[in-house]
Amino acid sequence: MDKNQLCNKIRTLYPDIGECGIDVDVDYDDANDRWTVNLKKDKKQLKTFLEPGDADLCMEGKQCVSLGIEINQLRDSLDRRPL
């Protein structure tokens, strides 16, 4: 899987997030051996690490619950964060 595939999957789960590379950005962090998801809204930005295997399971169509919970928590935290 590449970052664009994962980014597009996140946008499929949460179409209100926006465009890949603008409102949501995904990168693989070799040092932590995990995918990172960066969300931006207005002047606010937050990042989370996906648990190992969560992205793979979702991309394989097996289970997106864990990935969905992570993204939803990140989105909610971003909404509550002051400018």
PDB file of N, CA, C and O in Angstrom:
ATOM      1  N   MET A   1       0.847  -1.170   0.000  1.00  0.00           N
ATOM      2  CA  MET A   1       0.000   0.000   0.000  1.00  0.00           C
ATOM      3  C   MET A   1       0.892   1.232   0.000  1.00  0.00           C
ATOM      4  O   MET A   1       1.971   1.232   0.592  1.00  0.00           O
ATOM      5  N   ASP A   2       0.431   2.277  -0.668  1.00  0.00           N
ATOM      6  CA  ASP A   2       1.174   3.529  -0.618  1.00  0.00           C
ATOM      7  C   ASP A   2       0.331   4.589   0.085  1.00  0.00           C
ATOM      8  O   ASP A   2      -0.843   4.369   0.383  1.00  0.00           O
ATOM      9  N   LYS A   3       0.938   5.725   0.342  1.00  0.00           N
ATOM     10  CA  LYS A   3       0.273   6.750   1.131  1.00  0.00           C
ATOM     11  C   LYS A   3      -0.974   7.306   0.463  1.00  0.00           C
ATOM     12  O   LYS A   3      -1.922   7.685   1.151  1.00  0.00           O
ATOM     13  N   ASN A   4      -0.993   7.361  -0.864  1.00  0.00           N
ATOM     14  CA  ASN A   4      -2.176   7.863  -1.557  1.00  0.00           C
ATOM     15  C   ASN A   4      -3.353   6.910  -1.413  1.00  0.00           C
ATOM     16  O   ASN A   4      -4.494   7.354  -1.286  1.00  0.00           O
ATOM     17  N   GLN A   5      -3.096   5.615  -1.429  1.00  0.00           N
ATOM     18  CA  GLN A   5      -4.163   4.634  -1.244  1.00  0.00           C
ATOM     19  C   GLN A   5      -4.770   4.762   0.147  1.00  0.00           C
ATOM     20  O   GLN A   5      -5.991   4.756   0.304  1.00  0.00           O
ATOM     21  N   LEU A   6      -3.907   4.879   1.159  1.00  0.00           N
ATOM     22  CA  LEU A   6      -4.394   5.018   2.530  1.00  0.00           C
ATOM     23  C   LEU A   6      -5.131   6.343   2.705  1.00  0.00           C
ATOM     24  O   LEU A   6      -6.182   6.388   3.345  1.00  0.00           O
ATOM     25  N   CYS A   7      -4.604   7.391   2.156  1.00  0.00           N
ATOM     26  CA  CYS A   7      -5.247   8.700   2.230  1.00  0.00           C
ATOM     27  C   CYS A   7      -6.635   8.654   1.598  1.00  0.00           C
ATOM     28  O   CYS A   7      -7.596   9.173   2.166  1.00  0.00           O
ATOM     29  N   ASN A   8      -6.738   8.042   0.442  1.00  0.00           N
ATOM     30  CA  ASN A   8      -8.033   7.930  -0.231  1.00  0.00           C
ATOM     31  C   ASN A   8      -9.003   7.058   0.551  1.00  0.00           C
ATOM     32  O   ASN A   8     -10.206   7.319   0.545  1.00  0.00           O
ATOM     33  N   LYS A   9      -8.506   6.034   1.219  1.00  0.00           N
ATOM     34  CA  LYS A   9      -9.364   5.187   2.050  1.00  0.00           C
ATOM     35  C   LYS A   9      -9.933   5.998   3.214  1.00  0.00           C
ATOM     36  O   LYS A   9     -11.112   5.874   3.546  1.00  0.00           O
ATOM     37  N   ILE A  10      -9.096   6.822   3.827  1.00  0.00           N
ATOM     38  CA  ILE A  10      -9.552   7.683   4.921  1.00  0.00           C
ATOM     39  C   ILE A  10     -10.622   8.640   4.410  1.00  0.00           C
ATOM     40  O   ILE A  10     -11.631   8.859   5.080  1.00  0.00           O
ATOM     41  N   ARG A  11     -10.411   9.205   3.239  1.00  0.00           N
ATOM     42  CA  ARG A  11     -11.405  10.115   2.661  1.00  0.00           C
ATOM     43  C   ARG A  11     -12.699   9.382   2.331  1.00  0.00           C
ATOM     44  O   ARG A  11     -13.777   9.972   2.397  1.00  0.00           O
ATOM     45  N   THR A  12     -12.605   8.111   1.978  1.00  0.00           N
ATOM     46  CA  THR A  12     -13.810   7.315   1.725  1.00  0.00           C
ATOM     47  C   THR A  12     -14.601   7.130   3.019  1.00  0.00           C
ATOM     48  O   THR A  12     -15.828   7.220   3.019  1.00  0.00           O
ATOM     49  N   LEU A  13     -13.897   6.873   4.119  1.00  0.00           N
ATOM     50  CA  LEU A  13     -14.548   6.703   5.419  1.00  0.00           C
ATOM     51  C   LEU A  13     -15.088   8.025   5.948  1.00  0.00           C
ATOM     52  O   LEU A  13     -16.143   8.052   6.582  1.00  0.00           O
ATOM     53  N   TYR A  14     -14.380   9.115   5.697  1.00  0.00           N
ATOM     54  CA  TYR A  14     -14.740  10.445   6.199  1.00  0.00           C
ATOM     55  C   TYR A  14     -14.681  11.465   5.058  1.00  0.00           C
ATOM     56  O   TYR A  14     -13.711  12.215   4.955  1.00  0.00           O
ATOM     57  N   PRO A  15     -15.698  11.502   4.206  1.00  0.00           N
ATOM     58  CA  PRO A  15     -15.672  12.398   3.043  1.00  0.00           C
ATOM     59  C   PRO A  15     -15.635  13.884   3.408  1.00  0.00           C
ATOM     60  O   PRO A  15     -15.305  14.713   2.559  1.00  0.00           O
ATOM     61  N   ASP A  16     -15.963  14.231   4.632  1.00  0.00           N
ATOM     62  CA  ASP A  16     -15.932  15.633   5.046  1.00  0.00           C
ATOM     63  C   ASP A  16     -14.528  16.133   5.363  1.00  0.00           C
ATOM     64  O   ASP A  16     -14.335  17.330   5.574  1.00  0.00           O
ATOM     65  N   ILE A  17     -13.555  15.244   5.400  1.00  0.00           N
ATOM     66  CA  ILE A  17     -12.193  15.643   5.775  1.00  0.00           C
ATOM     67  C   ILE A  17     -11.562  16.539   4.711  1.00  0.00           C
ATOM     68  O   ILE A  17     -10.954  17.548   5.066  1.00  0.00           O
ATOM     69  N   GLY A  18     -11.676  16.225   3.462  1.00  0.00           N
ATOM     70  CA  GLY A  18     -11.115  17.090   2.432  1.00  0.00           C
ATOM     71  C   GLY A  18     -10.150  16.372   1.523  1.00  0.00           C
ATOM     72  O   GLY A  18     -10.211  15.153   1.363  1.00  0.00           O
ATOM     73  N   GLU A  19      -9.259  17.142   0.930  1.00  0.00           N
ATOM     74  CA  GLU A  19      -8.375  16.616  -0.102  1.00  0.00           C
ATOM     75  C   GLU A  19      -7.081  16.058   0.469  1.00  0.00           C
ATOM     76  O   GLU A  19      -6.530  16.587   1.435  1.00  0.00           O
ATOM     77  N   CYS A  20      -6.605  14.977  -0.147  1.00  0.00           N
ATOM     78  CA  CYS A  20      -5.320  14.399   0.229  1.00  0.00           C
ATOM     79  C   CYS A  20      -4.212  15.412  -0.044  1.00  0.00           C
ATOM     80  O   CYS A  20      -4.207  16.075  -1.081  1.00  0.00           O
ATOM     81  N   GLY A  21      -3.297  15.522   0.874  1.00  0.00           N
ATOM     82  CA  GLY A  21      -2.183  16.448   0.723  1.00  0.00           C
ATOM     83  C   GLY A  21      -2.513  17.868   1.142  1.00  0.00           C
ATOM     84  O   GLY A  21      -1.612  18.699   1.258  1.00  0.00           O
ATOM     85  N   ILE A  22      -3.787  18.167   1.372  1.00  0.00           N
ATOM     86  CA  ILE A  22      -4.184  19.510   1.791  1.00  0.00           C
ATOM     87  C   ILE A  22      -4.780  19.451   3.190  1.00  0.00           C
ATOM     88  O   ILE A  22      -4.206  20.001   4.130  1.00  0.00           O
ATOM     89  N   ASP A  23      -5.929  18.787   3.339  1.00  0.00           N
ATOM     90  CA  ASP A  23      -6.585  18.679   4.641  1.00  0.00           C
ATOM     91  C   ASP A  23      -6.160  17.428   5.395  1.00  0.00           C
ATOM     92  O   ASP A  23      -6.170  17.410   6.626  1.00  0.00           O
ATOM     93  N   VAL A  24      -5.793  16.403   4.676  1.00  0.00           N
ATOM     94  CA  VAL A  24      -5.313  15.170   5.298  1.00  0.00           C
ATOM     95  C   VAL A  24      -4.057  14.733   4.552  1.00  0.00           C
ATOM     96  O   VAL A  24      -4.004  14.761   3.323  1.00  0.00           O
ATOM     97  N   ASP A  25      -3.058  14.333   5.314  1.00  0.00           N
ATOM     98  CA  ASP A  25      -1.819  13.866   4.711  1.00  0.00           C
ATOM     99  C   ASP A  25      -1.372  12.621   5.463  1.00  0.00           C
ATOM    100  O   ASP A  25      -1.479  12.550   6.687  1.00  0.00           O
ATOM    101  N   VAL A  26      -0.883  11.664   4.736  1.00  0.00           N
ATOM    102  CA  VAL A  26      -0.474  10.384   5.298  1.00  0.00           C
ATOM    103  C   VAL A  26       0.969  10.110   4.898  1.00  0.00           C
ATOM    104  O   VAL A  26       1.339  10.284   3.737  1.00  0.00           O
ATOM    105  N   ASP A  27       1.776   9.686   5.851  1.00  0.00           N
ATOM    106  CA  ASP A  27       3.166   9.323   5.586  1.00  0.00           C
ATOM    107  C   ASP A  27       3.528   8.120   6.440  1.00  0.00           C
ATOM    108  O   ASP A  27       2.940   7.886   7.496  1.00  0.00           O
ATOM    109  N   TYR A  28       4.511   7.359   5.960  1.00  0.00           N
ATOM    110  CA  TYR A  28       5.014   6.247   6.756  1.00  0.00           C
ATOM    111  C   TYR A  28       6.222   6.726   7.535  1.00  0.00           C
ATOM    112  O   TYR A  28       7.164   7.272   6.959  1.00  0.00           O
ATOM    113  N   ASP A  29       6.197   6.525   8.834  1.00  0.00           N
ATOM    114  CA  ASP A  29       7.283   6.924   9.718  1.00  0.00           C
ATOM    115  C   ASP A  29       8.151   5.699   9.982  1.00  0.00           C
ATOM    116  O   ASP A  29       7.796   4.836  10.785  1.00  0.00           O
ATOM    117  N   ASP A  30       9.291   5.630   9.298  1.00  0.00           N
ATOM    118  CA  ASP A  30      10.183   4.477   9.431  1.00  0.00           C
ATOM    119  C   ASP A  30      10.726   4.329  10.847  1.00  0.00           C
ATOM    120  O   ASP A  30      10.902   3.209  11.328  1.00  0.00           O
ATOM    121  N   ALA A  31      10.990   5.437  11.514  1.00  0.00           N
ATOM    122  CA  ALA A  31      11.560   5.394  12.860  1.00  0.00           C
ATOM    123  C   ALA A  31      10.594   4.734  13.852  1.00  0.00           C
ATOM    124  O   ALA A  31      11.022   4.026  14.764  1.00  0.00           O
ATOM    125  N   ASN A  32       9.289   4.969  13.667  1.00  0.00           N
ATOM    126  CA  ASN A  32       8.283   4.395  14.564  1.00  0.00           C
ATOM    127  C   ASN A  32       7.588   3.183  13.965  1.00  0.00           C
ATOM    128  O   ASN A  32       6.769   2.546  14.627  1.00  0.00           O
ATOM    129  N   ASP A  33       7.909   2.858  12.715  1.00  0.00           N
ATOM    130  CA  ASP A  33       7.317   1.716  12.017  1.00  0.00           C
ATOM    131  C   ASP A  33       5.785   1.783  12.034  1.00  0.00           C
ATOM    132  O   ASP A  33       5.102   0.796  12.307  1.00  0.00           O
ATOM    133  N   ARG A  34       5.270   2.986  11.732  1.00  0.00           N
ATOM    134  CA  ARG A  34       3.824   3.220  11.733  1.00  0.00           C
ATOM    135  C   ARG A  34       3.465   4.275  10.696  1.00  0.00           C
ATOM    136  O   ARG A  34       4.303   5.069  10.268  1.00  0.00           O
ATOM    137  N   TRP A  35       2.203   4.259  10.309  1.00  0.00           N
ATOM    138  CA  TRP A  35       1.664   5.315   9.465  1.00  0.00           C
ATOM    139  C   TRP A  35       1.290   6.492  10.343  1.00  0.00           C
ATOM    140  O   TRP A  35       0.762   6.307  11.440  1.00  0.00           O
ATOM    141  N   THR A  36       1.559   7.708   9.869  1.00  0.00           N
ATOM    142  CA  THR A  36       1.101   8.914  10.548  1.00  0.00           C
ATOM    143  C   THR A  36       0.022   9.566   9.704  1.00  0.00           C
ATOM    144  O   THR A  36       0.091   9.568   8.475  1.00  0.00           O
ATOM    145  N   VAL A  37      -0.963  10.113  10.372  1.00  0.00           N
ATOM    146  CA  VAL A  37      -2.036  10.837   9.700  1.00  0.00           C
ATOM    147  C   VAL A  37      -2.041  12.251  10.257  1.00  0.00           C
ATOM    148  O   VAL A  37      -2.140  12.450  11.468  1.00  0.00           O
ATOM    149  N   ASN A  38      -1.935  13.225   9.372  1.00  0.00           N
ATOM    150  CA  ASN A  38      -1.973  14.635   9.736  1.00  0.00           C
ATOM    151  C   ASN A  38      -3.278  15.230   9.233  1.00  0.00           C
ATOM    152  O   ASN A  38      -3.594  15.130   8.047  1.00  0.00           O
ATOM    153  N   LEU A  39      -4.035  15.847  10.128  1.00  0.00           N
ATOM    154  CA  LEU A  39      -5.258  16.539   9.749  1.00  0.00           C
ATOM    155  C   LEU A  39      -5.055  18.030   9.936  1.00  0.00           C
ATOM    156  O   LEU A  39      -4.458  18.473  10.916  1.00  0.00           O
ATOM    157  N   LYS A  40      -5.565  18.804   8.974  1.00  0.00           N
ATOM    158  CA  LYS A  40      -5.480  20.259   9.042  1.00  0.00           C
ATOM    159  C   LYS A  40      -6.879  20.821   8.839  1.00  0.00           C
ATOM    160  O   LYS A  40      -7.654  20.332   8.017  1.00  0.00           O
ATOM    161  N   LYS A  41      -7.183  21.859   9.609  1.00  0.00           N
ATOM    162  CA  LYS A  41      -8.447  22.566   9.444  1.00  0.00           C
ATOM    163  C   LYS A  41      -8.203  24.007   9.850  1.00  0.00           C
ATOM    164  O   LYS A  41      -7.795  24.283  10.978  1.00  0.00           O
ATOM    165  N   ASP A  42      -8.454  24.923   8.927  1.00  0.00           N
ATOM    166  CA  ASP A  42      -8.156  26.329   9.144  1.00  0.00           C
ATOM    167  C   ASP A  42      -6.674  26.449   9.501  1.00  0.00           C
ATOM    168  O   ASP A  42      -5.821  26.057   8.704  1.00  0.00           O
ATOM    169  N   LYS A  43      -6.357  26.974  10.665  1.00  0.00           N
ATOM    170  CA  LYS A  43      -4.946  27.114  11.064  1.00  0.00           C
ATOM    171  C   LYS A  43      -4.539  26.056  12.074  1.00  0.00           C
ATOM    172  O   LYS A  43      -3.456  26.131  12.655  1.00  0.00           O
ATOM    173  N   LYS A  44      -5.400  25.075  12.286  1.00  0.00           N
ATOM    174  CA  LYS A  44      -5.126  24.028  13.263  1.00  0.00           C
ATOM    175  C   LYS A  44      -4.611  22.768  12.562  1.00  0.00           C
ATOM    176  O   LYS A  44      -4.996  22.466  11.432  1.00  0.00           O
ATOM    177  N   GLN A  45      -3.739  22.046  13.253  1.00  0.00           N
ATOM    178  CA  GLN A  45      -3.188  20.818  12.696  1.00  0.00           C
ATOM    179  C   GLN A  45      -2.863  19.851  13.835  1.00  0.00           C
ATOM    180  O   GLN A  45      -2.308  20.244  14.862  1.00  0.00           O
ATOM    181  N   LEU A  46      -3.217  18.585  13.635  1.00  0.00           N
ATOM    182  CA  LEU A  46      -2.888  17.530  14.588  1.00  0.00           C
ATOM    183  C   LEU A  46      -2.409  16.301  13.835  1.00  0.00           C
ATOM    184  O   LEU A  46      -2.720  16.110  12.659  1.00  0.00           O
ATOM    185  N   LYS A  47      -1.642  15.466  14.541  1.00  0.00           N
ATOM    186  CA  LYS A  47      -1.092  14.253  13.943  1.00  0.00           C
ATOM    187  C   LYS A  47      -1.335  13.086  14.884  1.00  0.00           C
ATOM    188  O   LYS A  47      -1.321  13.245  16.104  1.00  0.00           O
ATOM    189  N   THR A  48      -1.560  11.907  14.304  1.00  0.00           N
ATOM    190  CA  THR A  48      -1.666  10.680  15.094  1.00  0.00           C
ATOM    191  C   THR A  48      -0.917   9.569  14.381  1.00  0.00           C
ATOM    192  O   THR A  48      -0.706   9.611  13.169  1.00  0.00           O
ATOM    193  N   PHE A  49      -0.524   8.582  15.157  1.00  0.00           N
ATOM    194  CA  PHE A  49       0.085   7.378  14.604  1.00  0.00           C
ATOM    195  C   PHE A  49      -0.968   6.283  14.580  1.00  0.00           C
ATOM    196  O   PHE A  49      -1.695   6.097  15.555  1.00  0.00           O
ATOM    197  N   LEU A  50      -1.053   5.563  13.483  1.00  0.00           N
ATOM    198  CA  LEU A  50      -1.950   4.419  13.406  1.00  0.00           C
ATOM    199  C   LEU A  50      -1.253   3.200  13.996  1.00  0.00           C
ATOM    200  O   LEU A  50      -0.058   2.994  13.784  1.00  0.00           O
ATOM    201  N   GLU A  51      -1.995   2.409  14.723  1.00  0.00           N
ATOM    202  CA  GLU A  51      -1.436   1.197  15.302  1.00  0.00           C
ATOM    203  C   GLU A  51      -0.985   0.245  14.185  1.00  0.00           C
ATOM    204  O   GLU A  51      -1.619   0.176  13.133  1.00  0.00           O
ATOM    205  N   PRO A  52       0.113  -0.488  14.420  1.00  0.00           N
ATOM    206  CA  PRO A  52       0.575  -1.420  13.383  1.00  0.00           C
ATOM    207  C   PRO A  52      -0.527  -2.390  12.976  1.00  0.00           C
ATOM    208  O   PRO A  52      -1.203  -2.972  13.824  1.00  0.00           O
ATOM    209  N   GLY A  53      -0.695  -2.551  11.701  1.00  0.00           N
ATOM    210  CA  GLY A  53      -1.675  -3.501  11.177  1.00  0.00           C
ATOM    211  C   GLY A  53      -3.055  -2.921  10.943  1.00  0.00           C
ATOM    212  O   GLY A  53      -3.800  -3.454  10.121  1.00  0.00           O
ATOM    213  N   ASP A  54      -3.433  -1.833  11.643  1.00  0.00           N
ATOM    214  CA  ASP A  54      -4.769  -1.266  11.464  1.00  0.00           C
ATOM    215  C   ASP A  54      -4.994  -0.792  10.031  1.00  0.00           C
ATOM    216  O   ASP A  54      -6.044  -1.046   9.441  1.00  0.00           O
ATOM    217  N   ALA A  55      -4.006  -0.109   9.484  1.00  0.00           N
ATOM    218  CA  ALA A  55      -4.138   0.377   8.107  1.00  0.00           C
ATOM    219  C   ALA A  55      -4.208  -0.804   7.133  1.00  0.00           C
ATOM    220  O   ALA A  55      -4.997  -0.781   6.188  1.00  0.00           O
ATOM    221  N   ASP A  56      -3.395  -1.822   7.359  1.00  0.00           N
ATOM    222  CA  ASP A  56      -3.393  -2.992   6.475  1.00  0.00           C
ATOM    223  C   ASP A  56      -4.743  -3.697   6.482  1.00  0.00           C
ATOM    224  O   ASP A  56      -5.271  -4.039   5.424  1.00  0.00           O
ATOM    225  N   LEU A  57      -5.304  -3.917   7.673  1.00  0.00           N
ATOM    226  CA  LEU A  57      -6.600  -4.594   7.773  1.00  0.00           C
ATOM    227  C   LEU A  57      -7.695  -3.812   7.049  1.00  0.00           C
ATOM    228  O   LEU A  57      -8.549  -4.392   6.379  1.00  0.00           O
ATOM    229  N   CYS A  58      -7.656  -2.505   7.194  1.00  0.00           N
ATOM    230  CA  CYS A  58      -8.670  -1.686   6.546  1.00  0.00           C
ATOM    231  C   CYS A  58      -8.502  -1.709   5.025  1.00  0.00           C
ATOM    232  O   CYS A  58      -9.483  -1.835   4.292  1.00  0.00           O
ATOM    233  N   MET A  59      -7.283  -1.589   4.561  1.00  0.00           N
ATOM    234  CA  MET A  59      -7.036  -1.590   3.118  1.00  0.00           C
ATOM    235  C   MET A  59      -7.404  -2.929   2.498  1.00  0.00           C
ATOM    236  O   MET A  59      -7.788  -2.985   1.330  1.00  0.00           O
ATOM    237  N   GLU A  60      -7.292  -4.007   3.267  1.00  0.00           N
ATOM    238  CA  GLU A  60      -7.662  -5.335   2.769  1.00  0.00           C
ATOM    239  C   GLU A  60      -9.172  -5.569   2.841  1.00  0.00           C
ATOM    240  O   GLU A  60      -9.657  -6.619   2.419  1.00  0.00           O
ATOM    241  N   GLY A  61      -9.915  -4.594   3.373  1.00  0.00           N
ATOM    242  CA  GLY A  61     -11.362  -4.713   3.464  1.00  0.00           C
ATOM    243  C   GLY A  61     -11.829  -5.624   4.586  1.00  0.00           C
ATOM    244  O   GLY A  61     -12.975  -6.073   4.588  1.00  0.00           O
ATOM    245  N   LYS A  62     -10.951  -5.899   5.537  1.00  0.00           N
ATOM    246  CA  LYS A  62     -11.284  -6.821   6.620  1.00  0.00           C
ATOM    247  C   LYS A  62     -11.871  -6.101   7.828  1.00  0.00           C
ATOM    248  O   LYS A  62     -12.872  -6.547   8.389  1.00  0.00           O
ATOM    249  N   GLN A  63     -11.255  -4.987   8.236  1.00  0.00           N
ATOM    250  CA  GLN A  63     -11.736  -4.271   9.407  1.00  0.00           C
ATOM    251  C   GLN A  63     -11.216  -2.840   9.382  1.00  0.00           C
ATOM    252  O   GLN A  63     -10.009  -2.600   9.360  1.00  0.00           O
ATOM    253  N   CYS A  64     -12.145  -1.900   9.386  1.00  0.00           N
ATOM    254  CA  CYS A  64     -11.762  -0.490   9.416  1.00  0.00           C
ATOM    255  C   CYS A  64     -12.160   0.184  10.724  1.00  0.00           C
ATOM    256  O   CYS A  64     -12.033   1.401  10.855  1.00  0.00           O
ATOM    257  N   VAL A  65     -12.638  -0.589  11.688  1.00  0.00           N
ATOM    258  CA  VAL A  65     -13.121  -0.012  12.942  1.00  0.00           C
ATOM    259  C   VAL A  65     -11.998   0.719  13.673  1.00  0.00           C
ATOM    260  O   VAL A  65     -12.177   1.874  14.060  1.00  0.00           O
ATOM    261  N   SER A  66     -10.862   0.087  13.869  1.00  0.00           N
ATOM    262  CA  SER A  66      -9.763   0.694  14.618  1.00  0.00           C
ATOM    263  C   SER A  66      -9.250   1.948  13.926  1.00  0.00           C
ATOM    264  O   SER A  66      -9.042   2.977  14.570  1.00  0.00           O
ATOM    265  N   LEU A  67      -9.046   1.864  12.622  1.00  0.00           N
ATOM    266  CA  LEU A  67      -8.583   3.020  11.865  1.00  0.00           C
ATOM    267  C   LEU A  67      -9.627   4.128  11.944  1.00  0.00           C
ATOM    268  O   LEU A  67      -9.278   5.296  12.118  1.00  0.00           O
ATOM    269  N   GLY A  68     -10.888   3.777  11.819  1.00  0.00           N
ATOM    270  CA  GLY A  68     -11.967   4.753  11.890  1.00  0.00           C
ATOM    271  C   GLY A  68     -12.026   5.452  13.236  1.00  0.00           C
ATOM    272  O   GLY A  68     -12.250   6.661  13.300  1.00  0.00           O
ATOM    273  N   ILE A  69     -11.829   4.702  14.310  1.00  0.00           N
ATOM    274  CA  ILE A  69     -11.837   5.294  15.649  1.00  0.00           C
ATOM    275  C   ILE A  69     -10.687   6.280  15.799  1.00  0.00           C
ATOM    276  O   ILE A  69     -10.873   7.375  16.330  1.00  0.00           O
ATOM    277  N   GLU A  70      -9.503   5.901  15.336  1.00  0.00           N
ATOM    278  CA  GLU A  70      -8.339   6.787  15.419  1.00  0.00           C
ATOM    279  C   GLU A  70      -8.586   8.096  14.671  1.00  0.00           C
ATOM    280  O   GLU A  70      -8.319   9.176  15.198  1.00  0.00           O
ATOM    281  N   ILE A  71      -9.093   8.000  13.447  1.00  0.00           N
ATOM    282  CA  ILE A  71      -9.329   9.192  12.633  1.00  0.00           C
ATOM    283  C   ILE A  71     -10.436  10.038  13.251  1.00  0.00           C
ATOM    284  O   ILE A  71     -10.334  11.264  13.283  1.00  0.00           O
ATOM    285  N   ASN A  72     -11.484   9.397  13.737  1.00  0.00           N
ATOM    286  CA  ASN A  72     -12.584  10.127  14.354  1.00  0.00           C
ATOM    287  C   ASN A  72     -12.114  10.877  15.604  1.00  0.00           C
ATOM    288  O   ASN A  72     -12.494  12.030  15.808  1.00  0.00           O
ATOM    289  N   GLN A  73     -11.301  10.240  16.433  1.00  0.00           N
ATOM    290  CA  GLN A  73     -10.766  10.914  17.622  1.00  0.00           C
ATOM    291  C   GLN A  73      -9.871  12.091  17.235  1.00  0.00           C
ATOM    292  O   GLN A  73      -9.915  13.147  17.866  1.00  0.00           O
ATOM    293  N   LEU A  74      -9.066  11.899  16.202  1.00  0.00           N
ATOM    294  CA  LEU A  74      -8.198  12.970  15.736  1.00  0.00           C
ATOM    295  C   LEU A  74      -9.029  14.138  15.227  1.00  0.00           C
ATOM    296  O   LEU A  74      -8.739  15.292  15.542  1.00  0.00           O
ATOM    297  N   ARG A  75     -10.056  13.847  14.447  1.00  0.00           N
ATOM    298  CA  ARG A  75     -10.929  14.890  13.901  1.00  0.00           C
ATOM    299  C   ARG A  75     -11.644  15.639  15.030  1.00  0.00           C
ATOM    300  O   ARG A  75     -11.732  16.866  14.996  1.00  0.00           O
ATOM    301  N   ASP A  76     -12.155  14.913  16.026  1.00  0.00           N
ATOM    302  CA  ASP A  76     -12.833  15.550  17.151  1.00  0.00           C
ATOM    303  C   ASP A  76     -11.872  16.425  17.955  1.00  0.00           C
ATOM    304  O   ASP A  76     -12.236  17.523  18.376  1.00  0.00           O
ATOM    305  N   SER A  77     -10.652  15.944  18.167  1.00  0.00           N
ATOM    306  CA  SER A  77      -9.644  16.723  18.889  1.00  0.00           C
ATOM    307  C   SER A  77      -9.298  17.998  18.138  1.00  0.00           C
ATOM    308  O   SER A  77      -9.105  19.049  18.748  1.00  0.00           O
ATOM    309  N   LEU A  78      -9.219  17.908  16.827  1.00  0.00           N
ATOM    310  CA  LEU A  78      -8.921  19.069  16.004  1.00  0.00           C
ATOM    311  C   LEU A  78     -10.056  20.087  16.088  1.00  0.00           C
ATOM    312  O   LEU A  78      -9.805  21.289  16.177  1.00  0.00           O
ATOM    313  N   ASP A  79     -11.299  19.613  16.060  1.00  0.00           N
ATOM    314  CA  ASP A  79     -12.456  20.502  16.158  1.00  0.00           C
ATOM    315  C   ASP A  79     -12.495  21.228  17.494  1.00  0.00           C
ATOM    316  O   ASP A  79     -12.887  22.394  17.549  1.00  0.00           O
ATOM    317  N   ARG A  80     -12.098  20.562  18.568  1.00  0.00           N
ATOM    318  CA  ARG A  80     -12.134  21.167  19.908  1.00  0.00           C
ATOM    319  C   ARG A  80     -10.931  22.054  20.199  1.00  0.00           C
ATOM    320  O   ARG A  80     -10.951  22.852  21.136  1.00  0.00           O
ATOM    321  N   ARG A  81      -9.893  21.914  19.400  1.00  0.00           N
ATOM    322  CA  ARG A  81      -8.655  22.675  19.654  1.00  0.00           C
ATOM    323  C   ARG A  81      -8.847  24.148  19.304  1.00  0.00           C
ATOM    324  O   ARG A  81      -9.333  24.471  18.220  1.00  0.00           O
ATOM    325  N   PRO A  82      -8.466  25.048  20.222  1.00  0.00           N
ATOM    326  CA  PRO A  82      -8.590  26.483  19.909  1.00  0.00           C
ATOM    327  C   PRO A  82      -7.570  26.903  18.851  1.00  0.00           C
ATOM    328  O   PRO A  82      -6.534  26.262  18.674  1.00  0.00           O
ATOM    329  N   LEU A  83      -7.886  27.985  18.161  1.00  0.00           N
ATOM    330  CA  LEU A  83      -6.955  28.507  17.150  1.00  0.00           C
ATOM    331  C   LEU A  83      -5.718  28.967  17.780  1.00  0.00           C
ATOM    332  O   LEU A  83      -4.813  29.439  17.092  1.00  0.00           O
TER     333      LEU A  83
END
